[in-house]
Amino acid sequence: MSVWIYTLLTVVLEVFVSQNIPGATPAVIAFAFSQAAAVLLFYMELKDAPGSVIVMFMIPLMFIAGLLISIVASLG
């Protein structure tokens, strides 16, 4: 249940930030990736996995986040 509450609160925060703060796209992307990480850890049962397994799943998320932030930064 806590993952659902976290996801709901983060979505509300994303909408608030994107509507009220100009240029907050990297922050919104960071919120989205934190949601993805929470869902990954909880529903794929990675919270009880060894640290190396968690890192194996988190590294691609960090690369994608970096790419998205650089693309958004280059657009304007």
C-alpha positions in Angstrom: 0.0 0.0 0.0 2.9 2.4 0.7 4.1 2.2 -2.9 0.7 3.3 -4.1 0.7 6.2 -1.7 4.2 7.2 -2.7 3.3 7.0 -6.4 0.1 9.1 -5.9 1.9 11.7 -3.9 4.8 11.9 -6.4 2.3 12.3 -9.3 0.6 15.2 -7.5 4.0 16.7 -6.8 5.0 16.3 -10.5 1.9 18.0 -11.7 2.3 20.9 -9.2 6.0 21.4 -10.1 5.4 21.2 -13.9 2.6 23.7 -13.7 4.1 26.2 -11.4 7.8 26.2 -11.8 9.2 27.0 -15.3 12.1 24.9 -16.5 11.5 22.2 -13.9 11.6 19.3 -16.5 14.7 17.7 -14.9 13.0 17.6 -11.6 9.9 16.0 -13.1 12.1 13.4 -14.8 13.8 12.7 -11.5 10.4 12.2 -9.8 9.4 9.8 -12.6 12.5 7.8 -12.2 12.1 7.6 -8.4 8.7 6.2 -9.0 10.1 3.6 -11.4 12.8 2.7 -8.9 10.2 2.3 -6.1 8.0 0.1 -8.2 11.0 -1.9 -9.4 12.2 -2.5 -5.8 8.7 -3.5 -4.5 7.0 -5.4 -7.2 10.0 -7.2 -8.6 10.9 -8.0 -5.0 14.3 -6.4 -5.3 14.2 -4.9 -1.9 15.4 -8.2 -0.4 17.9 -8.9 -3.2 21.7 -8.4 -2.8 23.1 -5.0 -3.5 24.7 -6.1 -6.8 21.4 -7.2 -8.2 19.8 -3.9 -7.4 22.7 -2.0 -9.0 22.3 -4.1 -12.1 18.7 -2.8 -12.5 19.4 0.8 -11.4 22.3 1.5 -13.7 20.2 1.5 -16.9 17.7 3.8 -15.2 20.5 6.3 -14.5 21.7 6.2 -18.1 18.2 6.8 -19.4 17.6 9.6 -17.0 20.9 11.2 -18.1 19.9 10.9 -21.8 16.4 12.4 -21.2 17.8 15.3 -19.2 20.4 16.0 -21.8 17.8 15.9 -24.6 15.5 18.2 -22.8 18.4 20.6 -22.0 19.4 20.7 -25.6 15.9 21.5 -26.8 15.7 24.8 -25.0 
